Amino acid sequence: MDNFIIKNGVKIYRTPEQIAEIEAWKKMTDDEIDYSDIPKITHEEFARMKANRLRRKKLQVAS
């Protein structure tokens, strides 16, 4: 793994500690992830959700 990433054209360097943490995350299984701090979505909230493609505003072209 490289010690940097390029975001918006800017090279961002990672520390050895950050690289080690990322490698540890890659080795985690789904069962090891703690989701307890994420609130559950109710059926009503889920029903109100819209697909991202339906929420986008259409661009208006100036004439």
mmCIF file of the N, C-alpha and C atoms, coordinates in Angstrom:
data_MODEL
# 
_entry.id   MODEL 
# 
loop_
_atom_site.group_PDB 
_atom_site.id 
_atom_site.type_symbol 
_atom_site.label_atom_id 
_atom_site.label_alt_id 
_atom_site.label_comp_id 
_atom_site.label_asym_id 
_atom_site.label_entity_id 
_atom_site.label_seq_id 
_atom_site.pdbx_PDB_ins_code 
_atom_site.Cartn_x 
_atom_site.Cartn_y 
_atom_site.Cartn_z 
_atom_site.occupancy 
_atom_site.B_iso_or_equiv 
_atom_site.pdbx_formal_charge 
_atom_site.auth_seq_id 
_atom_site.auth_comp_id 
_atom_site.auth_asym_id 
_atom_site.auth_atom_id 
_atom_site.pdbx_PDB_model_num 
ATOM 1   N N  . MET A 1 1  ? 0.841   -1.172  0.000   1.00 0.00 ? 1  MET A N  1 
ATOM 2   C CA . MET A 1 1  ? 0.000   0.000   0.000   1.00 0.00 ? 1  MET A CA 1 
ATOM 3   C C  . MET A 1 1  ? 0.887   1.236   0.000   1.00 0.00 ? 1  MET A C  1 
ATOM 4   N N  . ASP A 1 2  ? 0.508   2.201   -0.799  1.00 0.00 ? 2  ASP A N  1 
ATOM 5   C CA . ASP A 1 2  ? 1.267   3.452   -0.840  1.00 0.00 ? 2  ASP A CA 1 
ATOM 6   C C  . ASP A 1 2  ? 1.024   4.246   0.440   1.00 0.00 ? 2  ASP A C  1 
ATOM 7   N N  . ASN A 1 3  ? 1.955   5.121   0.775   1.00 0.00 ? 3  ASN A N  1 
ATOM 8   C CA . ASN A 1 3  ? 1.789   5.924   1.979   1.00 0.00 ? 3  ASN A CA 1 
ATOM 9   C C  . ASN A 1 3  ? 1.098   7.252   1.687   1.00 0.00 ? 3  ASN A C  1 
ATOM 10  N N  . PHE A 1 4  ? 0.429   7.349   0.549   1.00 0.00 ? 4  PHE A N  1 
ATOM 11  C CA . PHE A 1 4  ? -0.321  8.557   0.238   1.00 0.00 ? 4  PHE A CA 1 
ATOM 12  C C  . PHE A 1 4  ? -1.520  8.211   -0.631  1.00 0.00 ? 4  PHE A C  1 
ATOM 13  N N  . ILE A 1 5  ? -2.478  9.129   -0.638  1.00 0.00 ? 5  ILE A N  1 
ATOM 14  C CA . ILE A 1 5  ? -3.610  9.057   -1.561  1.00 0.00 ? 5  ILE A CA 1 
ATOM 15  C C  . ILE A 1 5  ? -3.695  10.411  -2.252  1.00 0.00 ? 5  ILE A C  1 
ATOM 16  N N  . ILE A 1 6  ? -4.353  10.439  -3.385  1.00 0.00 ? 6  ILE A N  1 
ATOM 17  C CA . ILE A 1 6  ? -4.551  11.702  -4.100  1.00 0.00 ? 6  ILE A CA 1 
ATOM 18  C C  . ILE A 1 6  ? -6.041  12.008  -4.047  1.00 0.00 ? 6  ILE A C  1 
ATOM 19  N N  . LYS A 1 7  ? -6.380  13.142  -3.423  1.00 0.00 ? 7  LYS A N  1 
ATOM 20  C CA . LYS A 1 7  ? -7.772  13.552  -3.279  1.00 0.00 ? 7  LYS A CA 1 
ATOM 21  C C  . LYS A 1 7  ? -7.894  14.967  -3.809  1.00 0.00 ? 7  LYS A C  1 
ATOM 22  N N  . ASN A 1 8  ? -8.758  15.142  -4.786  1.00 0.00 ? 8  ASN A N  1 
ATOM 23  C CA . ASN A 1 8  ? -8.955  16.452  -5.425  1.00 0.00 ? 8  ASN A CA 1 
ATOM 24  C C  . ASN A 1 8  ? -7.634  17.018  -5.935  1.00 0.00 ? 8  ASN A C  1 
ATOM 25  N N  . GLY A 1 9  ? -6.783  16.159  -6.443  1.00 0.00 ? 9  GLY A N  1 
ATOM 26  C CA . GLY A 1 9  ? -5.518  16.601  -7.006  1.00 0.00 ? 9  GLY A CA 1 
ATOM 27  C C  . GLY A 1 9  ? -4.440  16.912  -5.986  1.00 0.00 ? 9  GLY A C  1 
ATOM 28  N N  . VAL A 1 10 ? -4.717  16.654  -4.695  1.00 0.00 ? 10 VAL A N  1 
ATOM 29  C CA . VAL A 1 10 ? -3.759  16.941  -3.632  1.00 0.00 ? 10 VAL A CA 1 
ATOM 30  C C  . VAL A 1 10 ? -3.247  15.618  -3.076  1.00 0.00 ? 10 VAL A C  1 
ATOM 31  N N  . LYS A 1 11 ? -1.940  15.496  -2.942  1.00 0.00 ? 11 LYS A N  1 
ATOM 32  C CA . LYS A 1 11 ? -1.344  14.288  -2.400  1.00 0.00 ? 11 LYS A CA 1 
ATOM 33  C C  . LYS A 1 11 ? -1.384  14.361  -0.874  1.00 0.00 ? 11 LYS A C  1 
ATOM 34  N N  . ILE A 1 12 ? -2.091  13.408  -0.243  1.00 0.00 ? 12 ILE A N  1 
ATOM 35  C CA . ILE A 1 12 ? -2.228  13.372  1.208   1.00 0.00 ? 12 ILE A CA 1 
ATOM 36  C C  . ILE A 1 12 ? -1.444  12.169  1.719   1.00 0.00 ? 12 ILE A C  1 
ATOM 37  N N  . TYR A 1 13 ? -0.451  12.426  2.559   1.00 0.00 ? 13 TYR A N  1 
ATOM 38  C CA . TYR A 1 13 ? 0.397   11.361  3.080   1.00 0.00 ? 13 TYR A CA 1 
ATOM 39  C C  . TYR A 1 13 ? -0.208  10.743  4.321   1.00 0.00 ? 13 TYR A C  1 
ATOM 40  N N  . ARG A 1 14 ? -0.037  9.417   4.467   1.00 0.00 ? 14 ARG A N  1 
ATOM 41  C CA . ARG A 1 14 ? -0.515  8.679   5.627   1.00 0.00 ? 14 ARG A CA 1 
ATOM 42  C C  . ARG A 1 14 ? 0.654   8.354   6.543   1.00 0.00 ? 14 ARG A C  1 
ATOM 43  N N  . THR A 1 15 ? 0.372   8.372   7.842   1.00 0.00 ? 15 THR A N  1 
ATOM 44  C CA . THR A 1 15 ? 1.399   7.991   8.814   1.00 0.00 ? 15 THR A CA 1 
ATOM 45  C C  . THR A 1 15 ? 1.446   6.472   8.893   1.00 0.00 ? 15 THR A C  1 
ATOM 46  N N  . PRO A 1 16 ? 2.535   5.900   9.405   1.00 0.00 ? 16 PRO A N  1 
ATOM 47  C CA . PRO A 1 16 ? 2.580   4.434   9.582   1.00 0.00 ? 16 PRO A CA 1 
ATOM 48  C C  . PRO A 1 16 ? 1.440   3.922   10.466  1.00 0.00 ? 16 PRO A C  1 
ATOM 49  N N  . GLU A 1 17 ? 1.025   4.714   11.456  1.00 0.00 ? 17 GLU A N  1 
ATOM 50  C CA . GLU A 1 17 ? -0.088  4.309   12.318  1.00 0.00 ? 17 GLU A CA 1 
ATOM 51  C C  . GLU A 1 17 ? -1.397  4.233   11.526  1.00 0.00 ? 17 GLU A C  1 
ATOM 52  N N  . GLN A 1 18 ? -1.613  5.205   10.642  1.00 0.00 ? 18 GLN A N  1 
ATOM 53  C CA . GLN A 1 18 ? -2.823  5.200   9.816   1.00 0.00 ? 18 GLN A CA 1 
ATOM 54  C C  . GLN A 1 18 ? -2.827  4.001   8.877   1.00 0.00 ? 18 GLN A C  1 
ATOM 55  N N  . ILE A 1 19 ? -1.680  3.692   8.301   1.00 0.00 ? 19 ILE A N  1 
ATOM 56  C CA . ILE A 1 19 ? -1.581  2.548   7.393   1.00 0.00 ? 19 ILE A CA 1 
ATOM 57  C C  . ILE A 1 19 ? -1.874  1.253   8.145   1.00 0.00 ? 19 ILE A C  1 
ATOM 58  N N  . ALA A 1 20 ? -1.343  1.116   9.362   1.00 0.00 ? 20 ALA A N  1 
ATOM 59  C CA . ALA A 1 20 ? -1.586  -0.086  10.169  1.00 0.00 ? 20 ALA A CA 1 
ATOM 60  C C  . ALA A 1 20 ? -3.069  -0.214  10.516  1.00 0.00 ? 20 ALA A C  1 
ATOM 61  N N  . GLU A 1 21 ? -3.713  0.911   10.829  1.00 0.00 ? 21 GLU A N  1 
ATOM 62  C CA . GLU A 1 21 ? -5.136  0.880   11.164  1.00 0.00 ? 21 GLU A CA 1 
ATOM 63  C C  . GLU A 1 21 ? -5.975  0.463   9.956   1.00 0.00 ? 21 GLU A C  1 
ATOM 64  N N  . ILE A 1 22 ? -5.646  0.971   8.787   1.00 0.00 ? 22 ILE A N  1 
ATOM 65  C CA . ILE A 1 22 ? -6.368  0.602   7.564   1.00 0.00 ? 22 ILE A CA 1 
ATOM 66  C C  . ILE A 1 22 ? -6.199  -0.889  7.273   1.00 0.00 ? 22 ILE A C  1 
ATOM 67  N N  . GLU A 1 23 ? -4.997  -1.393  7.438   1.00 0.00 ? 23 GLU A N  1 
ATOM 68  C CA . GLU A 1 23 ? -4.750  -2.824  7.217   1.00 0.00 ? 23 GLU A CA 1 
ATOM 69  C C  . GLU A 1 23 ? -5.560  -3.670  8.196   1.00 0.00 ? 23 GLU A C  1 
ATOM 70  N N  . ALA A 1 24 ? -5.676  -3.222  9.448   1.00 0.00 ? 24 ALA A N  1 
ATOM 71  C CA . ALA A 1 24 ? -6.468  -3.957  10.441  1.00 0.00 ? 24 ALA A CA 1 
ATOM 72  C C  . ALA A 1 24 ? -7.945  -3.964  10.048  1.00 0.00 ? 24 ALA A C  1 
ATOM 73  N N  . TRP A 1 25 ? -8.453  -2.831  9.537   1.00 0.00 ? 25 TRP A N  1 
ATOM 74  C CA . TRP A 1 25 ? -9.844  -2.770  9.090   1.00 0.00 ? 25 TRP A CA 1 
ATOM 75  C C  . TRP A 1 25 ? -10.094 -3.738  7.945   1.00 0.00 ? 25 TRP A C  1 
ATOM 76  N N  . LYS A 1 26 ? -9.142  -3.852  7.025   1.00 0.00 ? 26 LYS A N  1 
ATOM 77  C CA . LYS A 1 26 ? -9.306  -4.747  5.878   1.00 0.00 ? 26 LYS A CA 1 
ATOM 78  C C  . LYS A 1 26 ? -9.453  -6.202  6.315   1.00 0.00 ? 26 LYS A C  1 
ATOM 79  N N  . LYS A 1 27 ? -8.831  -6.558  7.441   1.00 0.00 ? 27 LYS A N  1 
ATOM 80  C CA . LYS A 1 27 ? -8.857  -7.941  7.917   1.00 0.00 ? 27 LYS A CA 1 
ATOM 81  C C  . LYS A 1 27 ? -10.095 -8.264  8.736   1.00 0.00 ? 27 LYS A C  1 
ATOM 82  N N  . MET A 1 28 ? -10.880 -7.242  9.108   1.00 0.00 ? 28 MET A N  1 
ATOM 83  C CA . MET A 1 28 ? -12.069 -7.458  9.922   1.00 0.00 ? 28 MET A CA 1 
ATOM 84  C C  . MET A 1 28 ? -13.157 -8.165  9.127   1.00 0.00 ? 28 MET A C  1 
ATOM 85  N N  . THR A 1 29 ? -13.875 -9.042  9.824   1.00 0.00 ? 29 THR A N  1 
ATOM 86  C CA . THR A 1 29 ? -15.044 -9.670  9.219   1.00 0.00 ? 29 THR A CA 1 
ATOM 87  C C  . THR A 1 29 ? -16.269 -8.837  9.573   1.00 0.00 ? 29 THR A C  1 
ATOM 88  N N  . ASP A 1 30 ? -17.386 -9.088  8.912   1.00 0.00 ? 30 ASP A N  1 
ATOM 89  C CA . ASP A 1 30 ? -18.614 -8.352  9.201   1.00 0.00 ? 30 ASP A CA 1 
ATOM 90  C C  . ASP A 1 30 ? -19.059 -8.550  10.649  1.00 0.00 ? 30 ASP A C  1 
ATOM 91  N N  . ASP A 1 31 ? -18.819 -9.729  11.212  1.00 0.00 ? 31 ASP A N  1 
ATOM 92  C CA . ASP A 1 31 ? -19.230 -10.016 12.584  1.00 0.00 ? 31 ASP A CA 1 
ATOM 93  C C  . ASP A 1 31 ? -18.427 -9.217  13.610  1.00 0.00 ? 31 ASP A C  1 
ATOM 94  N N  . GLU A 1 32 ? -17.259 -8.740  13.245  1.00 0.00 ? 32 GLU A N  1 
ATOM 95  C CA . GLU A 1 32 ? -16.412 -7.990  14.173  1.00 0.00 ? 32 GLU A CA 1 
ATOM 96  C C  . GLU A 1 32 ? -16.729 -6.500  14.201  1.00 0.00 ? 32 GLU A C  1 
ATOM 97  N N  . ILE A 1 33 ? -17.572 -6.029  13.288  1.00 0.00 ? 33 ILE A N  1 
ATOM 98  C CA . ILE A 1 33 ? -17.904 -4.610  13.218  1.00 0.00 ? 33 ILE A CA 1 
ATOM 99  C C  . ILE A 1 33 ? -18.989 -4.298  14.244  1.00 0.00 ? 33 ILE A C  1 
ATOM 100 N N  . ASP A 1 34 ? -18.773 -3.244  15.040  1.00 0.00 ? 34 ASP A N  1 
ATOM 101 C CA . ASP A 1 34 ? -19.721 -2.841  16.075  1.00 0.00 ? 34 ASP A CA 1 
ATOM 102 C C  . ASP A 1 34 ? -20.675 -1.793  15.508  1.00 0.00 ? 34 ASP A C  1 
ATOM 103 N N  . TYR A 1 35 ? -21.930 -2.170  15.371  1.00 0.00 ? 35 TYR A N  1 
ATOM 104 C CA . TYR A 1 35 ? -22.945 -1.271  14.836  1.00 0.00 ? 35 TYR A CA 1 
ATOM 105 C C  . TYR A 1 35 ? -23.827 -0.690  15.943  1.00 0.00 ? 35 TYR A C  1 
ATOM 106 N N  . SER A 1 36 ? -23.470 -0.881  17.206  1.00 0.00 ? 36 SER A N  1 
ATOM 107 C CA . SER A 1 36 ? -24.340 -0.503  18.319  1.00 0.00 ? 36 SER A CA 1 
ATOM 108 C C  . SER A 1 36 ? -24.586 1.002   18.420  1.00 0.00 ? 36 SER A C  1 
ATOM 109 N N  . ASP A 1 37 ? -23.720 1.830   17.860  1.00 0.00 ? 37 ASP A N  1 
ATOM 110 C CA . ASP A 1 37 ? -23.911 3.278   17.956  1.00 0.00 ? 37 ASP A CA 1 
ATOM 111 C C  . ASP A 1 37 ? -24.715 3.847   16.792  1.00 0.00 ? 37 ASP A C  1 
ATOM 112 N N  . ILE A 1 38 ? -25.183 2.983   15.900  1.00 0.00 ? 38 ILE A N  1 
ATOM 113 C CA . ILE A 1 38 ? -25.974 3.428   14.750  1.00 0.00 ? 38 ILE A CA 1 
ATOM 114 C C  . ILE A 1 38 ? -27.446 3.165   15.050  1.00 0.00 ? 38 ILE A C  1 
ATOM 115 N N  . PRO A 1 39 ? -28.303 4.190   15.032  1.00 0.00 ? 39 PRO A N  1 
ATOM 116 C CA . PRO A 1 39 ? -29.721 3.960   15.334  1.00 0.00 ? 39 PRO A CA 1 
ATOM 117 C C  . PRO A 1 39 ? -30.394 3.134   14.237  1.00 0.00 ? 39 PRO A C  1 
ATOM 118 N N  . LYS A 1 40 ? -31.346 2.328   14.640  1.00 0.00 ? 40 LYS A N  1 
ATOM 119 C CA . LYS A 1 40 ? -32.086 1.518   13.675  1.00 0.00 ? 40 LYS A CA 1 
ATOM 120 C C  . LYS A 1 40 ? -33.053 2.414   12.896  1.00 0.00 ? 40 LYS A C  1 
ATOM 121 N N  . ILE A 1 41 ? -33.287 2.067   11.640  1.00 0.00 ? 41 ILE A N  1 
ATOM 122 C CA . ILE A 1 41 ? -34.214 2.808   10.788  1.00 0.00 ? 41 ILE A CA 1 
ATOM 123 C C  . ILE A 1 41 ? -35.587 2.170   10.936  1.00 0.00 ? 41 ILE A C  1 
ATOM 124 N N  . THR A 1 42 ? -36.595 3.002   11.183  1.00 0.00 ? 42 THR A N  1 
ATOM 125 C CA . THR A 1 42 ? -37.950 2.477   11.311  1.00 0.00 ? 42 THR A CA 1 
ATOM 126 C C  . THR A 1 42 ? -38.539 2.232   9.921   1.00 0.00 ? 42 THR A C  1 
ATOM 127 N N  . HIS A 1 43 ? -39.630 1.486   9.877   1.00 0.00 ? 43 HIS A N  1 
ATOM 128 C CA . HIS A 1 43 ? -40.286 1.214   8.595   1.00 0.00 ? 43 HIS A CA 1 
ATOM 129 C C  . HIS A 1 43 ? -40.801 2.510   7.969   1.00 0.00 ? 43 HIS A C  1 
ATOM 130 N N  . GLU A 1 44 ? -41.259 3.445   8.815   1.00 0.00 ? 44 GLU A N  1 
ATOM 131 C CA . GLU A 1 44 ? -41.759 4.719   8.302   1.00 0.00 ? 44 GLU A CA 1 
ATOM 132 C C  . GLU A 1 44 ? -40.633 5.530   7.659   1.00 0.00 ? 44 GLU A C  1 
ATOM 133 N N  . GLU A 1 45 ? -39.472 5.568   8.308   1.00 0.00 ? 45 GLU A N  1 
ATOM 134 C CA . GLU A 1 45 ? -38.329 6.294   7.748   1.00 0.00 ? 45 GLU A CA 1 
ATOM 135 C C  . GLU A 1 45 ? -37.886 5.665   6.431   1.00 0.00 ? 45 GLU A C  1 
ATOM 136 N N  . PHE A 1 46 ? -37.856 4.343   6.403   1.00 0.00 ? 46 PHE A N  1 
ATOM 137 C CA . PHE A 1 46 ? -37.443 3.642   5.199   1.00 0.00 ? 46 PHE A CA 1 
ATOM 138 C C  . PHE A 1 46 ? -38.421 3.912   4.051   1.00 0.00 ? 46 PHE A C  1 
ATOM 139 N N  . ALA A 1 47 ? -39.710 3.983   4.352   1.00 0.00 ? 47 ALA A N  1 
ATOM 140 C CA . ALA A 1 47 ? -40.727 4.230   3.320   1.00 0.00 ? 47 ALA A CA 1 
ATOM 141 C C  . ALA A 1 47 ? -40.598 5.637   2.742   1.00 0.00 ? 47 ALA A C  1 
ATOM 142 N N  . ARG A 1 48 ? -40.123 6.622   3.540   1.00 0.00 ? 48 ARG A N  1 
ATOM 143 C CA . ARG A 1 48 ? -39.972 7.996   3.060   1.00 0.00 ? 48 ARG A CA 1 
ATOM 144 C C  . ARG A 1 48 ? -38.720 8.210   2.214   1.00 0.00 ? 48 ARG A C  1 
ATOM 145 N N  . MET A 1 49 ? -37.803 7.264   2.242   1.00 0.00 ? 49 MET A N  1 
ATOM 146 C CA . MET A 1 49 ? -36.557 7.432   1.495   1.00 0.00 ? 49 MET A CA 1 
ATOM 147 C C  . MET A 1 49 ? -36.809 7.373   -0.007  1.00 0.00 ? 49 MET A C  1 
ATOM 148 N N  . LYS A 1 50 ? -36.003 8.133   -0.733  1.00 0.00 ? 50 LYS A N  1 
ATOM 149 C CA . LYS A 1 50 ? -36.075 8.132   -2.189  1.00 0.00 ? 50 LYS A CA 1 
ATOM 150 C C  . LYS A 1 50 ? -34.714 7.746   -2.730  1.00 0.00 ? 50 LYS A C  1 
ATOM 151 N N  . ALA A 1 51 ? -34.715 7.131   -3.870  1.00 0.00 ? 51 ALA A N  1 
ATOM 152 C CA . ALA A 1 51 ? -33.447 6.801   -4.518  1.00 0.00 ? 51 ALA A CA 1 
ATOM 153 C C  . ALA A 1 51 ? -32.710 8.093   -4.833  1.00 0.00 ? 51 ALA A C  1 
ATOM 154 N N  . ASN A 1 52 ? -31.406 8.065   -4.740  1.00 0.00 ? 52 ASN A N  1 
ATOM 155 C CA . ASN A 1 52 ? -30.591 9.252   -4.971  1.00 0.00 ? 52 ASN A CA 1 
ATOM 156 C C  . ASN A 1 52 ? -30.873 9.864   -6.342  1.00 0.00 ? 52 ASN A C  1 
ATOM 157 N N  . ARG A 1 53 ? -31.093 9.040   -7.326  1.00 0.00 ? 53 ARG A N  1 
ATOM 158 C CA . ARG A 1 53 ? -31.327 9.569   -8.670  1.00 0.00 ? 53 ARG A CA 1 
ATOM 159 C C  . ARG A 1 53 ? -32.633 10.349  -8.756  1.00 0.00 ? 53 ARG A C  1 
ATOM 160 N N  . LEU A 1 54 ? -33.568 10.096  -7.831  1.00 0.00 ? 54 LEU A N  1 
ATOM 161 C CA . LEU A 1 54 ? -34.827 10.824  -7.843  1.00 0.00 ? 54 LEU A CA 1 
ATOM 162 C C  . LEU A 1 54 ? -34.738 12.142  -7.080  1.00 0.00 ? 54 LEU A C  1 
ATOM 163 N N  . ARG A 1 55 ? -33.720 12.300  -6.225  1.00 0.00 ? 55 ARG A N  1 
ATOM 164 C CA . ARG A 1 55 ? -33.579 13.509  -5.420  1.00 0.00 ? 55 ARG A CA 1 
ATOM 165 C C  . ARG A 1 55 ? -32.775 14.589  -6.113  1.00 0.00 ? 55 ARG A C  1 
ATOM 166 N N  . ARG A 1 56 ? -32.017 14.235  -7.117  1.00 0.00 ? 56 ARG A N  1 
ATOM 167 C CA . ARG A 1 56 ? -31.146 15.220  -7.774  1.00 0.00 ? 56 ARG A CA 1 
ATOM 168 C C  . ARG A 1 56 ? -31.968 16.295  -8.470  1.00 0.00 ? 56 ARG A C  1 
ATOM 169 N N  . LYS A 1 57 ? -31.526 17.514  -8.331  1.00 0.00 ? 57 LYS A N  1 
ATOM 170 C CA . LYS A 1 57 ? -32.200 18.605  -9.040  1.00 0.00 ? 57 LYS A CA 1 
ATOM 171 C C  . LYS A 1 57 ? -31.695 18.614  -10.479 1.00 0.00 ? 57 LYS A C  1 
ATOM 172 N N  . LYS A 1 58 ? -32.601 18.920  -11.365 1.00 0.00 ? 58 LYS A N  1 
ATOM 173 C CA . LYS A 1 58 ? -32.209 19.010  -12.770 1.00 0.00 ? 58 LYS A CA 1 
ATOM 174 C C  . LYS A 1 58 ? -31.529 20.348  -13.018 1.00 0.00 ? 58 LYS A C  1 
ATOM 175 N N  . LEU A 1 59 ? -30.470 20.314  -13.772 1.00 0.00 ? 59 LEU A N  1 
ATOM 176 C CA . LEU A 1 59 ? -29.760 21.546  -14.106 1.00 0.00 ? 59 LEU A CA 1 
ATOM 177 C C  . LEU A 1 59 ? -30.588 22.382  -15.051 1.00 0.00 ? 59 LEU A C  1 
ATOM 178 N N  . GLN A 1 60 ? -30.639 23.679  -14.768 1.00 0.00 ? 60 GLN A N  1 
ATOM 179 C CA . GLN A 1 60 ? -31.367 24.578  -15.649 1.00 0.00 ? 60 GLN A CA 1 
ATOM 180 C C  . GLN A 1 60 ? -30.346 25.330  -16.485 1.00 0.00 ? 60 GLN A C  1 
ATOM 181 N N  . VAL A 1 61 ? -30.544 25.303  -17.785 1.00 0.00 ? 61 VAL A N  1 
ATOM 182 C CA . VAL A 1 61 ? -29.639 25.970  -18.705 1.00 0.00 ? 61 VAL A CA 1 
ATOM 183 C C  . VAL A 1 61 ? -30.141 27.382  -18.929 1.00 0.00 ? 61 VAL A C  1 
ATOM 184 N N  . ALA A 1 62 ? -29.275 28.364  -18.727 1.00 0.00 ? 62 ALA A N  1 
ATOM 185 C CA . ALA A 1 62 ? -29.651 29.766  -18.957 1.00 0.00 ? 62 ALA A CA 1 
ATOM 186 C C  . ALA A 1 62 ? -29.782 30.004  -20.462 1.00 0.00 ? 62 ALA A C  1 
ATOM 187 N N  . SER A 1 63 ? -30.836 30.722  -20.827 1.00 0.00 ? 63 SER A N  1 
ATOM 188 C CA . SER A 1 63 ? -31.025 30.980  -22.266 1.00 0.00 ? 63 SER A CA 1 
ATOM 189 C C  . SER A 1 63 ? -30.624 32.354  -22.665 1.00 0.00 ? 63 SER A C  1 
# 
